[in-house]
Amino acid sequence: MKKTYKIEVDCANCAQKMEDAAKKVEGVSECTVSFMTQKMRVEFEDGADDSEIMGRVLKACKKVESDCEIFL
């Protein structure tokens, strides 16, 4: 399953940090973050609980970029 989320991030480097952090979260098979469009596209593994995983993605992103936001 693929979903797109609106995000708020200050720079392209920060967006890359968010993308790298999200890819490491269990249950995420692919993730792309676009600074230009302020969107995060996440592909979840089959049978994964997307809302639970996105909570962990947000937590992981906040560790690398404390002022980022993902609108779930």
Backbone atoms as SQL, in Angstrom:
CREATE TABLE atoms (id INTEGER PRIMARY KEY, chain TEXT, resi INTEGER, resn TEXT, atom TEXT, x REAL, y REAL, z REAL);
INSERT INTO atoms VALUES
  (1, 'A', 1, 'MET', 'N', 0.838, -1.170, 0.000),
  (2, 'A', 1, 'MET', 'CA', 0.000, 0.000, 0.000),
  (3, 'A', 1, 'MET', 'C', 0.888, 1.240, 0.000),
  (4, 'A', 2, 'LYS', 'N', 0.503, 2.237, -0.777),
  (5, 'A', 2, 'LYS', 'CA', 1.247, 3.502, -0.854),
  (6, 'A', 2, 'LYS', 'C', 0.353, 4.633, -0.367),
  (7, 'A', 3, 'LYS', 'N', 0.948, 5.544, 0.395),
  (8, 'A', 3, 'LYS', 'CA', 0.213, 6.725, 0.859),
  (9, 'A', 3, 'LYS', 'C', 1.115, 7.940, 0.750),
  (10, 'A', 4, 'THR', 'N', 0.493, 9.101, 0.564),
  (11, 'A', 4, 'THR', 'CA', 1.216, 10.362, 0.494),
  (12, 'A', 4, 'THR', 'C', 0.764, 11.254, 1.647),
  (13, 'A', 5, 'TYR', 'N', 1.743, 11.869, 2.300),
  (14, 'A', 5, 'TYR', 'CA', 1.474, 12.731, 3.458),
  (15, 'A', 5, 'TYR', 'C', 2.047, 14.115, 3.211),
  (16, 'A', 6, 'LYS', 'N', 1.328, 15.134, 3.660),
  (17, 'A', 6, 'LYS', 'CA', 1.833, 16.506, 3.613),
  (18, 'A', 6, 'LYS', 'C', 2.828, 16.651, 4.762),
  (19, 'A', 7, 'ILE', 'N', 3.943, 17.301, 4.473),
  (20, 'A', 7, 'ILE', 'CA', 4.964, 17.505, 5.492),
  (21, 'A', 7, 'ILE', 'C', 5.344, 18.976, 5.565),
  (22, 'A', 8, 'GLU', 'N', 6.088, 19.320, 6.588),
  (23, 'A', 8, 'GLU', 'CA', 6.663, 20.655, 6.711),
  (24, 'A', 8, 'GLU', 'C', 8.123, 20.470, 7.089),
  (25, 'A', 9, 'VAL', 'N', 8.998, 20.890, 6.185),
  (26, 'A', 9, 'VAL', 'CA', 10.436, 20.739, 6.391),
  (27, 'A', 9, 'VAL', 'C', 11.127, 21.979, 5.814),
  (28, 'A', 10, 'ASP', 'N', 12.235, 22.397, 6.445),
  (29, 'A', 10, 'ASP', 'CA', 12.861, 23.677, 6.125),
  (30, 'A', 10, 'ASP', 'C', 13.837, 23.684, 4.945),
  (31, 'A', 11, 'CYS', 'N', 14.461, 22.541, 4.658),
  (32, 'A', 11, 'CYS', 'CA', 15.457, 22.540, 3.585),
  (33, 'A', 11, 'CYS', 'C', 15.558, 21.162, 2.952),
  (34, 'A', 12, 'ALA', 'N', 16.196, 21.089, 1.802),
  (35, 'A', 12, 'ALA', 'CA', 16.345, 19.830, 1.075),
  (36, 'A', 12, 'ALA', 'C', 17.197, 18.837, 1.863),
  (37, 'A', 13, 'ASN', 'N', 18.197, 19.312, 2.558),
  (38, 'A', 13, 'ASN', 'CA', 19.041, 18.427, 3.360),
  (39, 'A', 13, 'ASN', 'C', 18.226, 17.791, 4.481),
  (40, 'A', 14, 'CYS', 'N', 17.364, 18.568, 5.105),
  (41, 'A', 14, 'CYS', 'CA', 16.493, 18.054, 6.165),
  (42, 'A', 14, 'CYS', 'C', 15.532, 17.005, 5.598),
  (43, 'A', 15, 'ALA', 'N', 15.025, 17.255, 4.404),
  (44, 'A', 15, 'ALA', 'CA', 14.125, 16.300, 3.752),
  (45, 'A', 15, 'ALA', 'C', 14.844, 14.981, 3.507),
  (46, 'A', 16, 'GLN', 'N', 16.102, 15.041, 3.114),
  (47, 'A', 16, 'GLN', 'CA', 16.886, 13.826, 2.880),
  (48, 'A', 16, 'GLN', 'C', 17.095, 13.058, 4.182),
  (49, 'A', 17, 'LYS', 'N', 17.347, 13.781, 5.273),
  (50, 'A', 17, 'LYS', 'CA', 17.502, 13.134, 6.580),
  (51, 'A', 17, 'LYS', 'C', 16.209, 12.410, 6.981),
  (52, 'A', 18, 'MET', 'N', 15.063, 13.064, 6.718),
  (53, 'A', 18, 'MET', 'CA', 13.768, 12.460, 7.027),
  (54, 'A', 18, 'MET', 'C', 13.552, 11.189, 6.203),
  (55, 'A', 19, 'GLU', 'N', 13.890, 11.268, 4.926),
  (56, 'A', 19, 'GLU', 'CA', 13.727, 10.115, 4.040),
  (57, 'A', 19, 'GLU', 'C', 14.579, 8.940, 4.523),
  (58, 'A', 20, 'ASP', 'N', 15.834, 9.210, 4.844),
  (59, 'A', 20, 'ASP', 'CA', 16.737, 8.159, 5.319),
  (60, 'A', 20, 'ASP', 'C', 16.226, 7.527, 6.615),
  (61, 'A', 21, 'ALA', 'N', 15.725, 8.356, 7.528),
  (62, 'A', 21, 'ALA', 'CA', 15.209, 7.852, 8.801),
  (63, 'A', 21, 'ALA', 'C', 13.962, 7.002, 8.588),
  (64, 'A', 22, 'ALA', 'N', 13.078, 7.444, 7.712),
  (65, 'A', 22, 'ALA', 'CA', 11.830, 6.716, 7.456),
  (66, 'A', 22, 'ALA', 'C', 12.099, 5.354, 6.836),
  (67, 'A', 23, 'LYS', 'N', 13.081, 5.281, 5.955),
  (68, 'A', 23, 'LYS', 'CA', 13.402, 4.009, 5.289),
  (69, 'A', 23, 'LYS', 'C', 13.888, 2.945, 6.276),
  (70, 'A', 24, 'LYS', 'N', 14.403, 3.361, 7.417),
  (71, 'A', 24, 'LYS', 'CA', 14.921, 2.427, 8.414),
  (72, 'A', 24, 'LYS', 'C', 13.833, 1.861, 9.325),
  (73, 'A', 25, 'VAL', 'N', 12.634, 2.446, 9.273),
  (74, 'A', 25, 'VAL', 'CA', 11.539, 2.008, 10.143),
  (75, 'A', 25, 'VAL', 'C', 10.973, 0.682, 9.622),
  (76, 'A', 26, 'GLU', 'N', 10.809, -0.268, 10.525),
  (77, 'A', 26, 'GLU', 'CA', 10.260, -1.566, 10.157),
  (78, 'A', 26, 'GLU', 'C', 8.829, -1.400, 9.666),
  (79, 'A', 27, 'GLY', 'N', 8.529, -2.007, 8.530),
  (80, 'A', 27, 'GLY', 'CA', 7.196, -1.905, 7.932),
  (81, 'A', 27, 'GLY', 'C', 7.155, -0.965, 6.742),
  (82, 'A', 28, 'VAL', 'N', 8.211, -0.162, 6.568),
  (83, 'A', 28, 'VAL', 'CA', 8.313, 0.744, 5.423),
  (84, 'A', 28, 'VAL', 'C', 9.180, 0.065, 4.366),
  (85, 'A', 29, 'SER', 'N', 8.614, -0.144, 3.175),
  (86, 'A', 29, 'SER', 'CA', 9.412, -0.777, 2.127),
  (87, 'A', 29, 'SER', 'C', 10.091, 0.268, 1.238),
  (88, 'A', 30, 'GLU', 'N', 9.490, 1.462, 1.121),
  (89, 'A', 30, 'GLU', 'CA', 10.094, 2.539, 0.333),
  (90, 'A', 30, 'GLU', 'C', 9.536, 3.871, 0.807),
  (91, 'A', 31, 'CYS', 'N', 10.361, 4.906, 0.700),
  (92, 'A', 31, 'CYS', 'CA', 9.931, 6.244, 1.101),
  (93, 'A', 31, 'CYS', 'C', 10.670, 7.279, 0.266),
  (94, 'A', 32, 'THR', 'N', 9.948, 8.288, -0.185),
  (95, 'A', 32, 'THR', 'CA', 10.565, 9.432, -0.844),
  (96, 'A', 32, 'THR', 'C', 9.999, 10.699, -0.215),
  (97, 'A', 33, 'VAL', 'N', 10.873, 11.664, 0.020),
  (98, 'A', 33, 'VAL', 'CA', 10.474, 12.939, 0.598),
  (99, 'A', 33, 'VAL', 'C', 10.873, 14.030, -0.380),
  (100, 'A', 34, 'SER', 'N', 9.921, 14.880, -0.730),
  (101, 'A', 34, 'SER', 'CA', 10.180, 15.979, -1.655),
  (102, 'A', 34, 'SER', 'C', 10.107, 17.311, -0.917),
  (103, 'A', 35, 'PHE', 'N', 11.240, 17.995, -0.869),
  (104, 'A', 35, 'PHE', 'CA', 11.267, 19.322, -0.258),
  (105, 'A', 35, 'PHE', 'C', 10.455, 20.309, -1.088),
  (106, 'A', 36, 'MET', 'N', 10.550, 20.205, -2.405),
  (107, 'A', 36, 'MET', 'CA', 9.864, 21.157, -3.292),
  (108, 'A', 36, 'MET', 'C', 8.340, 21.094, -3.151),
  (109, 'A', 37, 'THR', 'N', 7.789, 19.888, -3.059),
  (110, 'A', 37, 'THR', 'CA', 6.331, 19.756, -2.958),
  (111, 'A', 37, 'THR', 'C', 5.855, 19.610, -1.519),
  (112, 'A', 38, 'GLN', 'N', 6.803, 19.468, -0.570),
  (113, 'A', 38, 'GLN', 'CA', 6.477, 19.292, 0.847),
  (114, 'A', 38, 'GLN', 'C', 5.580, 18.064, 1.039),
  (115, 'A', 39, 'LYS', 'N', 5.999, 16.943, 0.409),
  (116, 'A', 39, 'LYS', 'CA', 5.234, 15.705, 0.515),
  (117, 'A', 39, 'LYS', 'C', 6.155, 14.524, 0.787),
  (118, 'A', 40, 'MET', 'N', 5.618, 13.568, 1.517),
  (119, 'A', 40, 'MET', 'CA', 6.312, 12.314, 1.797),
  (120, 'A', 40, 'MET', 'C', 5.451, 11.188, 1.240),
  (121, 'A', 41, 'ARG', 'N', 6.052, 10.357, 0.398),
  (122, 'A', 41, 'ARG', 'CA', 5.341, 9.220, -0.181),
  (123, 'A', 41, 'ARG', 'C', 5.920, 7.963, 0.446),
  (124, 'A', 42, 'VAL', 'N', 5.067, 7.185, 1.088),
  (125, 'A', 42, 'VAL', 'CA', 5.510, 5.997, 1.814),
  (126, 'A', 42, 'VAL', 'C', 4.827, 4.766, 1.235),
  (127, 'A', 43, 'GLU', 'N', 5.631, 3.738, 0.992),
  (128, 'A', 43, 'GLU', 'CA', 5.096, 2.446, 0.571),
  (129, 'A', 43, 'GLU', 'C', 5.297, 1.482, 1.742),
  (130, 'A', 44, 'PHE', 'N', 4.196, 0.878, 2.176),
  (131, 'A', 44, 'PHE', 'CA', 4.230, -0.016, 3.324),
  (132, 'A', 44, 'PHE', 'C', 4.342, -1.466, 2.873),
  (133, 'A', 45, 'GLU', 'N', 4.930, -2.296, 3.729),
  (134, 'A', 45, 'GLU', 'CA', 4.996, -3.724, 3.455),
  (135, 'A', 45, 'GLU', 'C', 3.586, -4.299, 3.509),
  (136, 'A', 46, 'ASP', 'N', 3.369, -5.414, 2.835),
  (137, 'A', 46, 'ASP', 'CA', 2.048, -6.048, 2.796),
  (138, 'A', 46, 'ASP', 'C', 1.563, -6.392, 4.202),
  (139, 'A', 47, 'GLY', 'N', 0.310, -6.059, 4.489),
  (140, 'A', 47, 'GLY', 'CA', -0.309, -6.384, 5.758),
  (141, 'A', 47, 'GLY', 'C', 0.097, -5.488, 6.917),
  (142, 'A', 48, 'ALA', 'N', 0.840, -4.432, 6.631),
  (143, 'A', 48, 'ALA', 'CA', 1.318, -3.540, 7.689),
  (144, 'A', 48, 'ALA', 'C', 0.214, -2.582, 8.137),
  (145, 'A', 49, 'ASP', 'N', 0.249, -2.188, 9.410),
  (146, 'A', 49, 'ASP', 'CA', -0.682, -1.202, 9.974),
  (147, 'A', 49, 'ASP', 'C', -0.089, 0.186, 9.730),
  (148, 'A', 50, 'ASP', 'N', -0.586, 0.873, 8.702),
  (149, 'A', 50, 'ASP', 'CA', 0.018, 2.138, 8.279),
  (150, 'A', 50, 'ASP', 'C', -0.017, 3.212, 9.364),
  (151, 'A', 51, 'SER', 'N', -1.078, 3.294, 10.152),
  (152, 'A', 51, 'SER', 'CA', -1.149, 4.354, 11.168),
  (153, 'A', 51, 'SER', 'C', -0.126, 4.113, 12.280),
  (154, 'A', 52, 'GLU', 'N', 0.070, 2.868, 12.665),
  (155, 'A', 52, 'GLU', 'CA', 1.048, 2.536, 13.706),
  (156, 'A', 52, 'GLU', 'C', 2.470, 2.788, 13.192),
  (157, 'A', 53, 'ILE', 'N', 2.712, 2.414, 11.955),
  (158, 'A', 53, 'ILE', 'CA', 4.039, 2.609, 11.361),
  (159, 'A', 53, 'ILE', 'C', 4.345, 4.093, 11.206),
  (160, 'A', 54, 'MET', 'N', 3.357, 4.888, 10.793),
  (161, 'A', 54, 'MET', 'CA', 3.606, 6.314, 10.613),
  (162, 'A', 54, 'MET', 'C', 3.901, 7.005, 11.934),
  (163, 'A', 55, 'GLY', 'N', 3.377, 6.498, 13.026),
  (164, 'A', 55, 'GLY', 'CA', 3.741, 7.021, 14.344),
  (165, 'A', 55, 'GLY', 'C', 5.227, 6.822, 14.605),
  (166, 'A', 56, 'ARG', 'N', 5.729, 5.640, 14.222),
  (167, 'A', 56, 'ARG', 'CA', 7.162, 5.359, 14.385),
  (168, 'A', 56, 'ARG', 'C', 8.003, 6.160, 13.394),
  (169, 'A', 57, 'VAL', 'N', 7.476, 6.383, 12.185),
  (170, 'A', 57, 'VAL', 'CA', 8.188, 7.201, 11.188),
  (171, 'A', 57, 'VAL', 'C', 8.328, 8.630, 11.709),
  (172, 'A', 58, 'LEU', 'N', 7.258, 9.179, 12.251),
  (173, 'A', 58, 'LEU', 'CA', 7.304, 10.545, 12.789),
  (174, 'A', 58, 'LEU', 'C', 8.330, 10.640, 13.910),
  (175, 'A', 59, 'LYS', 'N', 8.334, 9.660, 14.796),
  (176, 'A', 59, 'LYS', 'CA', 9.286, 9.644, 15.906),
  (177, 'A', 59, 'LYS', 'C', 10.731, 9.586, 15.379),
  (178, 'A', 60, 'ALA', 'N', 10.976, 8.746, 14.379),
  (179, 'A', 60, 'ALA', 'CA', 12.321, 8.624, 13.794),
  (180, 'A', 60, 'ALA', 'C', 12.743, 9.921, 13.107),
  (181, 'A', 61, 'CYS', 'N', 11.810, 10.561, 12.414),
  (182, 'A', 61, 'CYS', 'CA', 12.121, 11.820, 11.722),
  (183, 'A', 61, 'CYS', 'C', 12.398, 12.944, 12.720),
  (184, 'A', 62, 'LYS', 'N', 11.657, 12.969, 13.822),
  (185, 'A', 62, 'LYS', 'CA', 11.867, 14.004, 14.844),
  (186, 'A', 62, 'LYS', 'C', 13.246, 13.867, 15.490),
  (187, 'A', 63, 'LYS', 'N', 13.783, 12.640, 15.548),
  (188, 'A', 63, 'LYS', 'CA', 15.121, 12.442, 16.110),
  (189, 'A', 63, 'LYS', 'C', 16.197, 13.087, 15.246),
  (190, 'A', 64, 'VAL', 'N', 16.037, 13.023, 13.916),
  (191, 'A', 64, 'VAL', 'CA', 17.063, 13.584, 13.033),
  (192, 'A', 64, 'VAL', 'C', 16.781, 15.044, 12.665),
  (193, 'A', 65, 'GLU', 'N', 15.518, 15.450, 12.723),
  (194, 'A', 65, 'GLU', 'CA', 15.138, 16.821, 12.370),
  (195, 'A', 65, 'GLU', 'C', 13.988, 17.251, 13.272),
  (196, 'A', 66, 'SER', 'N', 14.323, 17.843, 14.420),
  (197, 'A', 66, 'SER', 'CA', 13.337, 18.093, 15.470),
  (198, 'A', 66, 'SER', 'C', 12.196, 19.029, 15.070),
  (199, 'A', 67, 'ASP', 'N', 12.407, 19.931, 14.108),
  (200, 'A', 67, 'ASP', 'CA', 11.346, 20.870, 13.753),
  (201, 'A', 67, 'ASP', 'C', 10.545, 20.453, 12.514),
  (202, 'A', 68, 'CYS', 'N', 10.715, 19.212, 12.075),
  (203, 'A', 68, 'CYS', 'CA', 9.926, 18.731, 10.935),
  (204, 'A', 68, 'CYS', 'C', 8.515, 18.378, 11.404),
  (205, 'A', 69, 'GLU', 'N', 7.609, 18.259, 10.462),
  (206, 'A', 69, 'GLU', 'CA', 6.230, 17.866, 10.792),
  (207, 'A', 69, 'GLU', 'C', 5.691, 16.990, 9.685),
  (208, 'A', 70, 'ILE', 'N', 4.949, 15.952, 10.068),
  (209, 'A', 70, 'ILE', 'CA', 4.233, 15.095, 9.120),
  (210, 'A', 70, 'ILE', 'C', 2.771, 15.172, 9.520),
  (211, 'A', 71, 'PHE', 'N', 1.924, 15.568, 8.608),
  (212, 'A', 71, 'PHE', 'CA', 0.502, 15.707, 8.889),
  (213, 'A', 71, 'PHE', 'C', -0.183, 14.385, 8.572),
  (214, 'A', 72, 'LEU', 'N', -0.491, 13.641, 9.632),
  (215, 'A', 72, 'LEU', 'CA', -1.045, 12.290, 9.468),
  (216, 'A', 72, 'LEU', 'C', -2.532, 12.297, 9.276);
